[in-house]
Amino acid sequence: MNYTSILSHFNITELNEMQKATLEAIPKPNDVVLISPTGSGKTLGFLLPILQLLEIDKTNNVQVLILVPSRELAIQIEQVFKQMGTAFKINCCYGGHSVRIEENNLQHPPAVLVGTPGRIAHHLRRKNLIVDDVRTLILDEFDKSLEFGFKDEMEYIISQCNHLKKRVLTSATALKEIPDFVGLKHSVELNYTTEHKDLKSSLILKSVRVEGDDKLEALMLLLGKINAKSTIVFCNHRDAVNRISEQLTLYKVDHGFYHGGLEQIDREKTLIKLRNGSINLLITTDLAARGLDIPEIEAVIHYQLPTTEDTMIHRNGRTARMNANGTAYFLLDIGDHLPKFLNAVPEEESLPKKLILPAPCEWKTLYIAAGKKDKINKMDIVGMLLQKGQLQKDELGKIEVLDHSAYVAVKANKIIKTLQLIKDEKIKNRKIKMEVSS
């Protein structure tokens, strides 16, 4: 099978060693356990080879079922599969998404279905989902699904898939044991946690000693020094995330914050803004340490130190992805010590005496209150903004169209004028609410 045209959609000319191994191992008659660091390209690593397992003329039911621990990961996999540009259909199901939309989608089943265990189990119990034709099961970030308490749902789902021929498990760290309910048989392990040298060598470690007793002030100084360009700040607790966000808001620094206490739509909007450049700085708990589509992060800051080695690996894995360079900073208070499991001595980074705020982002996000289910597509939006909004092509950035909404990156210095120009315009003969996304 020739993958050249698919890879061209991702501007990739050659697969990495891990992806070449999955391309060879997954189509064979054995189960596969893939262990590879965050950012190494696991999603494409298992999506490419399953194309060989799909039957183009079998359209009655789902053929491949992918279970993931989070809604964000489900959305990411759906986007990657669609970007591949194949003839096969994919849908995703997750908590916070409209059950009615999912039920309608399942009336015309996709070849590939991706979802969280809770929502997939719900559709199975309601008989919305038939798994008689599911031959391939992928448990992506399997250890995280167990950690999130999805054992019972996964066990139930697997028990309903009576015609499975292949199981693929993926994880960013080694699995201590695999429960019997998974039903692995004749499995092959592909372990790239020790061999992914490029990823390790491209990560620079630095420690920052806080002078005085104000860690938050030290963080602000560090963000100013590095200009907070494409940066994630990790905290152990939500209250720390909120406290930092309040300080950044006070100084009018563009940023987003992300943790489990937020509504799903607010978490989704934050990630969209990070992807389209409307924010470069994300303050988060470890919820964002893995399984999210966050590209080109240049710096990770451990505001509160990771409590385990796995946590540190996943946090650091948000930068230095796919052989890009990145820096991880450890912010050390008076009573803080570098983690014992850190097998390196970080370079010491000094802080400036004077606070210099990071530069504002060059993009803002335009919210449009209509999406795919309203028959609105990217070309409709592009046409309106270029013609009626008088934007140049380089003033229009990334566009993401969801079920009933769309988000468009527009140059920050143009967005107010653009809104004024399009305020009375229609899309597909409909008056649609449009505003700067808060």
N, C-alpha and C positions, 0 to 999 in steps of 0.2 A: 504494500500500500504506500502511495506517495504522499508524504505529509508536507511537501514544500509549500503548497498554496495555503494550507492551514497555518503554518509557522509564519508565513508572510504577514498574516493578520496581526501578529504579535511583534513584528519586526525582529524575528529570531531567524538566524541562518542555520544554526546547529544546536541540537539538544545537548544538555550536559550529561555527564556520565550516569548519574542516577536515572534520568529520564530515558536514556538508551537502555538501561537495565530493565526498567519497568516495561518498556516497549517489547522487550524480548520475553520477559517472564510472565506477564499477565495473560497473554493469549494462550499460553500453554495449559494443559490439563492439571493444574495444581493451584492451591491457595497461595496467597502472597501476603507477607507481612513487610511493610515498607517503613523503615525508620530513617528519617532524614530531617535535618534542621529546618526551622521556620525560615522561609525566604528562599528555599532551594528549588522551588518549582514543582512541589508535589502535586498540586491540582492538575496542571497540564500533564504531569507524569502518569496519572491514572486515567485521565480523560482521553488521551490519545489512543492508548491500546484498547480501550473498551469499544472503540469504533469497529474493531475487527470482530467483536462479539455480537454486534447489533445486526438484525435482519431487516432490510429495508422494506420488505413486503409484509412484515408482521406489525400491523397497526392497531390491533384490537386491545392490547394491554401493555402495561409497563414491562420492559425487558431488563432494565438496570435500575436498582434502588440504591440510593446513596443516603446514609444516615450521618448527620452532623450534630455537634453539640450546641450550635448557636444559629440564630436567624441570620446574623451577618455572614457567616460562612456559607449558609445555604444560598444566599443572594450572590455571593462572590462566585460560587461554583456555577450557578445558572448563567451569570454574565460571561464567564470564561468560555463555557460551552457554546453559548450563542455567538461569541466572537470567533469561534472556530469556523463558523459558517458552513456547517454540514446540512444534510437533508433531514436530519433527525430533530424531533421536537423535545424540549425539556421544560418542565415546570418545577416550581418549588412550593413547599408547604411549611409554615412555621407559625408559632404563636404570635399574635399581634397582627397577622395577615387576615384578610377577610375569608371566613370559612365558606361563604357563598361563592366567592370567586374561585376558590380551590375546588369546590364541588362541581362548578361548571367546567373547569379545566379537566377534571377527572372523567367527565362524561365523554370526552374525546381524549383518551389517555395518551400521555407522551411516551416516547421510547425510553426516556430517562427521567426519573423522578428523584428529586433531592429534597430532604426535609429533616426537621428535628424529630427525635423519637416520639415525643408527646403528641405532636400533631399527626404524624403518620399513623400512630396507633389509634388515634381518634377516628381517622378515616377508615381504617380497617374495621373497627368495631361497628361503625355506621354503615358498612358495606358500600361506601363510596369508592373504595379502592380494591381492585382485584389483583392479586399477586400470583395467579396461576402461571403466568408466563415469565415471571422474574427468574432469570437464570444466574444473574450476577448481583452480588451484594457488596457494597463498599462501605466500610465503617471508617469514615475520615475523622482524624483526631479522636480515635477510639478511647484512649485513656482519659481525655477530657470529658467525654460523654459519661464514663463511669464516675468521674469525679463530681459531675453535675447531678448525679443521682438518677440517671436514665437506665439503670440496669434492668429493671422490671419491664419497661417499655420495649427495650431492645430484645429482651428474651422473648416477649410476646410476639413481636414482629417477625423475628427469625423463625419462631415456631409455626408461623402461618405461611412461610415461604417454603413450600414442600418440594419444589423442583429446582432448588439451587444447585448449580454446577460449580460455581466459583465464589470464593470469599476473598476480599482484599481489605486488609487492615492497615491504616496509616497512623503514624505518631511522630512527633518531633523528638521524643526521647525514648529510650529503651523501655519496653514493657516488661514488668517483673513477672507477670503471669497472665495468660489469656484464659478467661473463664470457659468452662465446658460448653455453656449454652451457645457459644459462637459456632461450634461444630467444625473447627479447622481440621482438614485432612490433607496429609502430604504437603504441608506448607513449606514454602521457600522464603527465607528471610533475606531481605536486602537492607543492610545496615550501613548508612552513610554518615553516622554521627561522628565517627572518628576519622573518616577519609575526606571529609569536605574541607580540605585545607585552605582553599581560596577564601572561603567564608570566614574562617578563623583569622587568617593573616591580615585580612582587610579591616579588622575591627581594632581600633585604638582605644585603650583603657586609660582614663584619667581620674584622679581623685582631687576633690576640692575641699579644703579644710575651712570650716566656717569660723571666722574671727568674731568674737562676741557671742551673744545669745540669740540672735535673730536669724534663723535659718531661711525664713521667707525673704528677708532682705538679701541674703547671700544668693538665693535663687534668682532674684530679679537682676542682680549684678551679673550673674553668669549668663542669663538670657540675653542681656544687653551686649555682653562681650562677644557672644557667638552669633548675635543678631537673630537668634531664635528661628533660623531658617530651617524649616522642615524638622521639627523637634517634638519628641514625646517626653513628657515628665510623668514618671510613675510614682504612685503613692500606694500605701498599703490599705488606706481607709478612705471612705467617701468624704468624711468631714474635712480631711486634708485637701482633697480635690476641690471641694467647694470653697475652702478658705483661700487657696491659691487663685482660683477663678475670680473671687471677689476682689482680690488685690490687683489682678491684671485688668479687671473692668474699671477699677478706680483710676488706673493709669492709662486707660483707653488703648490697651494692647490687644490687637486682634488675636483671638484664641477660641478654642472649643473645649468643652469638658465632657467626660464620658464615664459613666458607671452604671451599675445595675439598678440604681434607684430611679433612673430616668425612664420616661415613656419610650416605647420602641420608636415612634416617629421622630422624637428628639434625638435619639442615638443615631438614627439613620441619616437625619439632616446634618449632624455633626460630621459624620464620615464622608458624606457627599461634599461638604465644604472643604474638608481636608484633601480630598482627591482632586477637586477643581481649583485649588489654590486660593480660595477665599479666606482660609486660615492656614497658617503654617505651623501653628503651635497647638498641641493637644495635651490636656492635663487629664490623667486617667488612673483608674485602678488597674489591677492585673487582668481585668476583663478584656482589655485591648492588647494583651501580650501575645495573643496568637489567634489564628483563624479569621483575621480581618483583611480586607483588601485595602491596604494602606501602602502606597508606593513611595519609593525614594525618600525614606527618612534618613536624614544625615546625622542626627544626634539623639541619643537616649540619655535622660537624666534620672538617676535613682534618687529622688527627693527623700524617700524613705527606703531603706535598704531591703533588698530581697531576703526573704526568710529561708528559702531553700535554693539549692543549686539549680533545680529545674526551673524555678521562677526566674532566676537570673538569666538562664539560657534563653528562655522564651522572651523576656524583656529585651535582652541584647540582640535577639534575632530579628527585631523590628528594623534594625539598621544593618549596614554592610550586607545587604541582600543581593543575591545573584552576582556576587563578585564586585559590587560597588563598595566604596569606602564608607566608613562610619565611625563615630566616636561614642563611647559610653562613659558618662561622668558619674562618679559616686560622690554625693554631697554629704560630707561628714561633719556632724555636730560634735560638741565637746565630748560627749559620752559615746560617740559612734566609733566602731572599728570596722575595718574592711572584712567582709565575710571570709571565714576560714576556707570555704570551698573555692575561693578565687585563686586559681593557680597561676597568678602573675602579680607583678608589682606595678601598679598603675603609675603613670607619669603624674607629677604634681602640677596642678593648674592654679595659678594665682588669680585673684579677683581684683578688678579695678576699684579705686576708691570712690569714683564718681559714677552715678547711675546714668547710663545712656539707654534709652528705650529702643527696642527693636523697631525696624522700619515697618510702616503699614503695608498690608498686602495689596498687590496691584489688581486683584480681582474682587468682585462682590458677586453674590448669588441672587439671581432673579427667580422668584417662585411663581409658577404657573399652576392654577388650580384645575388642571385637566391632564389626563395621561393616556396610556395605551387602551384602557377599557372605554375611553371616550373617543377612540379612533384618532387620537393625536399622536403624531410621530415626530422624529427629530427634524425632518425636512420641512414640515409645517412651521416649526418654531424658527428654524434658520431663515426660511423665506421671509417670515414676518419681521424678524429683527434686522435683517439686512436691508429689506426694502422700506418698511414703514418706520423702523427704529433708527434708520440711517447709520447703522454700524458698519465698519469695515471688517473684513474676515478676521484680521488679527486682533480685533477688539471683542471677538466672540470666542469663548473658551469651551470647556467640556460641558456636554449636555447629558443629563440622565433623566430618562422618562420612566416613571413608575406607573402603577395601575391607574391612579386617579390624580396624579400630580407630576410636575416636571421641574427640574432645577437647572438653571443655565448660568454659567460663569460669564460675567460681563466685566470689562475693564472698569475699575472703581471710579475713574474720573468721567465715565460716560453713562453710568447706570441711571442717574437721576434724570438726565436729559432724555435717555431712551424711554424711560417709563412715561414721561410727559408726552412723548410722540406717539406711544402705542396705547395710551389709556382708553381710547375709544375704539380700538381695533378689535376685529373678530378673528377667531381661528376656526376654520371649517364652518363658517356662518354662525358661530356662537360667540356671545360675549362672555369672556372668561376673566376671572379675577387674576391680576398680576401685581406683584409687589416685591420689594427688597426682602429677602428672607432674613428673619430675625435670628 
